[in-house]
Amino acid sequence: MTKGFQPGFLTRLLLEDRAGKLLLSSVMAITAVVVLLNTLMPEGSPLHVSNYTVTLLGKYLCYGLLALALALDLVWGYCGILSLGHGAFFALGGYTMGMYLMRQIGDRGVYGNPELPDFMVFLNWQELPWYWYGFDSFAFAMVMVALVPGLLAFLFGWLAFRSRVTGVYLSIITQALTYALMLLFFQNDFGFGGNNGLTDFKDLLGFSLQSDSTRVVLLISSALALTFGYLVCRWLVSSRYGRVLVAVRDAESRVRFMGYRVELYKLVAFTLSAVLAGIAGALYVPQVGIINPGEFSPINSIELVIWVAVGGRGTLYGAVIGAVVVNYAKTWFTGVMPDAWLFALGALFVITTLWLPKGLVGLYQQIASFITERGNQQNNRIEKTELVDHG
C-alpha cells in the first residue's frame, strides 16, 4: 500500500515538507540547548536550566507525540475518525511501563517483598498475577508498550469499521471505551494499584530516575521518539496509502464503491495511532513518576482533540504545535489561576471552532497569504506607475 524506504526518499520527504523540517530542527535545537544548559551550567548561574524544566519539556514532547499520532492527527486529520478515546491508549502504554518500573523496585519497597509490589502486599495478595509475568524484562515491557494499546485498537477498530460505525457514533463509543477502562482500573482487585495507581519508581535499566543524567536521557529519548513518529506519519500520508486516507475522509462511500477496502485503511491508521500513543505514555511515566486511572479520564481525550484543533489538524506539525501551546498555557493557568483553566480551555476551543477552523497553522497561512498579496498589489502599482511615467 505504501512506498518502501528507498535511498534518498527521506531526504526528498523533508525537502518537500519545509514546515516539518523546521519543526524537527527546532525540537532538536531546543532539546540540545536545554541539555547543555542543564548539565554544563552550575545551579547558581542565570543560564542554568533546572531539572523541573527538563522534565516539563519532556512531558511536552510526549504530549506532542500523543497529539501527532502521530497519535490523533493521523486518524482525525487525515482519515476523518474523531476518536475521543486516545487517552486510553496513552494510559495503557504508561501502565505497561509502570509495571516494569514496579518490578525493578524489588525488595526496596516499604514492605520489602522482592516479588510483590507494595500495593499487593497491602491488599494481602499472595502471589503475583499471571499478567505481571515477564515485566521484570525491559525488552518484554517495550514489546507490551506497543502490543497492548495496538491490540486493543485493532480489535476495537476491526469490530467498529466492519460494522461501518462512523461519525459521532464512533466518537461516543471510543469515549465509552475510555470511561469503562477508567472504572476498571479504579478497582483495587484488578491488580494495578486501584485509585493510587503505580508510583514510587526507583530506577530504569539500573539508573536512578532521580538523577539528573537520567532525566536528560529521557528528554532526549522523547525528542527522538517525536522525530521518529513524525517521519513515519509523514511517510505514510505522503504515499499512495495517505492519498487514499484523505479520500476516505472526504468521500468514504465513493472510495468504497471504487473497490477499496476502506475498513482496512482505517484499521491500519487507527492501530498505528494507538501504538504511537502507547509509546508516548511509556516515555511520560518515568518522567512524572506516577500513572493512575485518572489518565483514562474522558476529559484527557477531549483535551487531546483541542490540542490538535488549536494547532491545525491535517498537518501533523500543527498537532505538535497545538500540544505544546495548550499545555504551556495549562501550566501557566494552573499556577496563577487554577480554577480558571477549564473555562479558558473551553473558550479556546470555541474561539478555534468559530474563527480559526484551521488552527494556528491556518492563521499563519492566512497572514502569510495576506502579506504576499499586499506585496504583489504594491508591486503591481509600482509597475503601473512606471509604465505611465515612461508613456
Beta strands, then each sheet from edge to edge (+ up, - down):
strand 1: 198-199
strand 2: 203-204
strand 3: 207-208
strand 4: 290-291
sheet 1: 1+ 4-
sheet 2: 2+ 3-
end
